Amino acid sequence: MDNSALNWQKKIYLEGFAGKLPKVSIDMQHLEKAARQGMSPRAYAYIAGGAGVESTMRANRSAFEAYKIIPRMLKDVGTRDTSIALFGQKLPSPFLLSPIGVLEMVHKHADVAVGKAAARLGVPYIFSNQASRPMEEVASAMGNSPHWFQLYWSKSNELVKSFVQRAEQCRCQAIVVTLDTTMLGWRTRDLEIAYLPFLEGKGIAQYTSDPVFQRMMDEPDDQEKPKREITLQTIRGLVSMVNNYPGNGFFKKLKSGRPVKAVQKFISTYSNPCTTWEDLKFLREQTKLPILLKGILHDDDARKAVDYGMDGVIISNHGGRQVDGAVSTFEVLPGIVKAVNGRVPVLLDSGVRGGADAFKAIALGARAVCIGRPYVYGLTLAGEEGVYDVLRNFMADFELTMGLAGCKNVSEITRETLRQNPVGF
């Protein structure tokens, strides 16, 4: 199959000539607006929202404007190669799919649809720790296509070990430890409507499918349970818990009490704010897979990651969802690249909305970039095909940007292809 940018571009125009418009909007603002109309207000708040007044989200976008691309002319770019090498594997483009949880809020096929779309293009998909489908189910749907696993550090090291073992068994090729969510940030949109999907048993499929977690549910819990007022809404929430718990027979599951236990145990164990650098030694002992730390924003933390035997870093502020007023990812990229000094690959997450963003990131030393919200908007609008189209659009945009800038492959995208804007411009 010809996945070239020109072929994809021509397909869009020819279908337009026949009166057929793209399934998903090409323009990112239009894409989000269309997806919002297809989501519930709760789903949109959870997917699109950020922390506080969302200044970090805005900074993630504006930071890219600090640098401009300098296209060079009369370069032979008739044949273009967008492939990269990462952990010994050749990938068709510098894009990966960031882990995003609770995708059942926007589409019934959730993570499986995303995995199938990614597999068709050979784009690595980082399975969410807060997925709506177990990692084994998504890995099976993806076959031999590259996939990684995101890990939130639980209060139970036994559960951490189990997740990692399962990731190895379903052929994940790397472990991504998300560091910046030891507690939920002050997510204004979610708080405004007082809604957290996990309380309905959504987004906890990795847990309810785990044998260690199932044993943990049987352990006595000495934490005081909050008293809940019985309302029509709490009854609806209970129904959702039961329906989202694996197995057949609504009343059988309800009578067992396990759907409620699962949510309670998840809430009490899912993350650990006491996690430190020393805990990474435990993880390193559990797996030989590459381990990347996601959430790195400081040069010293990047150096520590290497010193503690990690295999890569992902610069991320969780898409602006954790700390309002935090630095943007793109602005700290040059310093972190310098800090690791080529010892491990640096990936960039948060705020990537087009091929030019990826080009600029690579020019400043990133090995690859991660896409988040845009693919969820595609999933909302058209399921697997929507995710596929969003990915093709990103890949085509990047290839055309690269070629029009005078680069025939990724190795030619260097610091010299950019100009930094003077302060105030």
N, C-alpha and C positions, 0 to 999 in steps of 0.2 A: 504494500500500500504506500502511495506517495504522500508523505506527511509534510511536504514542503509548504512553506508559507505562501508561495505563489499559487500553488494548487488549491489551497484552502481559500485564499482570497478570490480566486477565479470561481470556485464553487459558489461562494456567497453571491457574487455578482450575477452569475448565470441563473441561479435560483431566483434572484430578485427580478431578473428580466422575465421570468415565467410567473411572476406575481407571488413568489414565496419568500417571506421574510425570515430572518434567523429565529430559531426557537428561543434564544436568549439574547438580550440586548448586548450589543458590542460595547457601548459606552458604559463605564462602571457606575456612574450616577443613575443612569436609566435602569441598569440591571438591578441595583439595590431598590429603587423605587418600585419596579415591577414585582420584585420578590416580596417586598413589604406587603403589597396587596394580596399576595398569596399565602401569607403567614397569619397566624393569630397574633394579637397584640402582645401576648406573653412571649411567644416565640421570637418575635422581632426584638423585643426588649432584651431578651437573653442573648441573641446572636449579635445584634448590631450595637448594643450598649457598651459603654466604657465606665471607668471609675470617675467619681466626682463630677466636675463640669466638663469632663472629657477633653481636657487640654492636651493630654498625652496622645490621644488619637489624632488630634489636629496636628500636633508636632511631628508625628510619624509621617504625615503626608508633606508638610511644608519643608521638612529637612531635605527632601530630594531636590528642592529648588535651589539649594545652596551650590549645586554643581550643574554645569551645562555641558552637553555633548558637543564635541567639535568634529563634524563630519569631514572626512578627507576624500578628495576626488580622484578619479582615474585610477582606481584600484580594481584589480580583477577579482570581483566577488561573484562571478557567474556560478560557482559552486560554493555553497556555504555549509559549514559543519557546526551545529550548535551543541554537539555532544560534550560531556565532561566525564572525568574519572573521579570516582568517590569510593574510598575503601576497596580499591581493587576492582571495581565494577564500572563498566562504561554505561552511562546514562544518556538518553537521547537529547536531553535539554538540561539547563541548570535549575529546573523547578522541582520542588517537592510539595506535597500537600501537608499542611500543618494539622496537628490533631485538634479536632473540635468535637465537643461532646454533645450528647442529647439530640442527635440528628433526627430522631423519631418525631421531634417537634415540627419538622418541616416536610418530612416525606416518610412514607411507611417502610420503604426499603432501606432507608437510613445509610449506615456505614457500608452495607453490602453494595448498594448502588454506586457509592463513591469508589469503592475498591474495584468494581468492574470497569468503571470508566478509566481509572488510573491505569489498570492493567492493559487496556487496549492501546495505551500510548507509552507504556513502559515508564510511567512517572511514579516514583516511590510515594507510598501513602503511609504516613505515620499514624498508626491506630491510636485512637484516643483511649486513655485510661477510663474516661467517663463515657464509653461508647454505649450505643443502643443495641448492639449486637456483639456477641462474644468474638474475641479475636480469631478463634478457630474457624468460625463460620465465614468471616471476611477473608481470611487467608485461603480457605478452600475455594472461594469464588475468584480469587486472584491468581491461583495457580503458581507459576514460577516467577511471576512479576514481582519486582522488589517491593518489600513492605517492612516497616520498622514498628517499634512499639514505644509509646509514651508511658512513662512511669511517674505516678505521684507517690511520694514516699509515705506509706501508711504508718500508723502507730505500731503496727505489727510487722516485725522483720520477717516473720514466717510467711506472712501474706506477700510481702515484697519478693521474697525468694520464690514463692509459688508463681507469681505473675511472670517473673523472669524465666522460670523453667518452661512455662506454657508458651512464652514468646519464642523461645528456642525451638520447642517442639513443633510450632506451626511456621517454622522457617523464617522468622523475622531476622533481618540482617543487621539490626542495630537497636540499641536501647537509648531512648531519649529521656533523660531525667528532667522533669520540669521543676525548677527550683523556686519560682516566684509565687507559688500559690499554696504556701503552707497555711494560709488563711484566706478567705474570700475578701477581695477588695471592697471598698464602699461603692457598690455598683448601683448608681442612682436610679436608673430605669427599672431595674428589678425591685429595688426597695420601694419605689414609688407605687408599684402595683402589688407589693408584698408577696412576691411569688418566687419560689425556688423549685425547679422541676424535680430535683432529687427527692423531695418530700412526697412526691407522687409515685416514687419507684421508677422514675425515668432516668436513663443515663447510668445505670448501675449494672449493666449486663456482664461486665468483666468480673464483678464481685459475685453475683448470684450464680455464675457458672463456675466459680472457683471452689475446689474441694476444701481448701483451708478456710475460706470465708464461711462455707457451710458449717464447718465444725465450730468456728467462732460464734456463729449464731446460737449454738447450743450452750455456750458458756454463760454462767451467771453474770449479770450486769448489775453492778452496784450503783450505777449512776441514777440519780433521781429523775424519773420521767416527768416532763412537764404536763400539767393538767390541760386537757384540750376541751374547749367548748364544743358540744355536739351541734353542728349546724348542717344545713343542706350541702354547704361547700365541703365540710369535712367528710361527709358521707361520699361525696363525689371523689374526694381524694383517696378514700379507702378503696373505692371501686377501682380507681386507677392503679393503686398499689397492687391489688390482686391481679388485675389484667396484665400488668407489666411483669409479674413474677413468672418464671418459667414453669411449664407444666400445663396439664389439661384439667378442666373441671373447676369452675369458678368457686363453687361452694366448698369443694374439697380443699382448695387452697386457702380459702377464707377461714375454714374451721381449723386448719393446721396452725394458723397464726404466723406462719413464716414470712409472708409478704411484709407484714408490719415489722417483724424482727429484722428483716433484711434492711429496711430503711433505717431503723434505729441503730443497728450495728454499723452501717455505712457512715451515718452522720457522726458517730462517736470515734471512728477509726480512719476515715479516708485520707487525712493528711496529718503531718506531724510538724508543728512549728518549732520543735526542739531539735530538728535535724541539723547536723553540722558537717563540716568538711571531713571529719574523722569517720562519719558513717559511710563515706564513699568506699572505704577499704572493704567493708562488708559486701557491697555490691560488686566490687572488682573480683572478690573471691567467688562469686556466684556464677559468673559467666565469662566466656572468652570473646563474646560479641563486642564490637566497638560500642563504647559508651560516650554519648554526647551530653553535655550540660546545657539545658535550655533556660534562658533567663539571664544570661551574662550581659552586664552593661558597664562593667568597670574593668580597666586594664589589669588591675591586681587580681581580680577574680579569674580573669582569663589565664593569667600566669599560674595561679593556684590549680586551675583545672588540669593543666599540663603536668604540674609537679605531683599531683595526686593520681597520675596515671590515666587520665581521661583521654579519649581519642578524638574529641572534637568539641567545639562550642557553637551554640546557636544564640546569636544576639537577638534578644526578644524582650519586649515589655508586656507580653501577653496581649498584644493588640490594643494596649491602652486600658485594659480591664482591671488592672491591679493597683497601680499607684498613679493618682492624678498629679500632673505636674512633673512626671519623670522625664528623663532625657529620651529623645527619640533614638531609635535603633541605628538609623543611617548616620547620625552625627558622631556616634561613638565607634563606628566601624573602622576608620583608619587607625585609631589608637589601639584597638584590640588586635587588629591584624599585625601591627608592629610588635605588640606585646608577645604574641605567640610565636612570632618570627619563623613562620613556616613549619613549625613542629607538628601542628594539627590543623585540619581544615576548619575554616570559619564560615558558618552559614548565617544568613540574615533573615529574620522573621519580623512581621509587624509593619503594615502600611504599604506593602507591595501591591500596586494596582495596574501595572502594565509592563510591557517589554522594556521601555526606557528605564524604569526603576531597576529592573534586573541588570541591564547593561551597566548602569552607574555603580551598582553594588559590586559587580564583578571587576569593574575598572579600579575600584578601591580595595580589592583584595578578597572579596567574598568568593568562596568556591561555588556556592549555590544559594538560592533564595527559596523561601517557603510562602505558599499562598494560603490564605485563610478564608475570610468571609466570602470573597467572590465565588468560590466553588460551592459554598453553602447556598448562595443565591441561585446558582444554576440548578442545584439539587431541588430547591423549592419549586422552581418553575417547570422543570422537565425531567426530574429524576436522573437516572444514569446518563441519558442523552444530554441533559442540561449541564452536568458536570463535565462531560466529554467536550462539549462545545466551548465551555469557558476555558478549559485547558488548551484546546486547539487555538483559541484566540490569543491566549498568553504566549504560546509557543510561536505562533505566526508573527505576532507583534515583535517579539524579541528577535526573531530571525531577520525580519525586515529592518529593524533598527540597527542591528549589527552590520548587515550588508550595506545599508545606506550610509553608515558611519565610516565605511571603508575597511571593515574587518571581515575576513572570510571564515574565521573560526574564533572560538572563545579565547584562545591563547593570545590573539592579537588585540584583545580588549585590555588595554593597560591604562595606567594613570595619565598617560599622555593624550588619551582620547577625551579627557575632561578638562574643563576650566572652572576653577572655583570663583564664584561671584564675590566681588568686593562687599564688605559689610555695608548694609543699608540698601543693597540692590534687590 
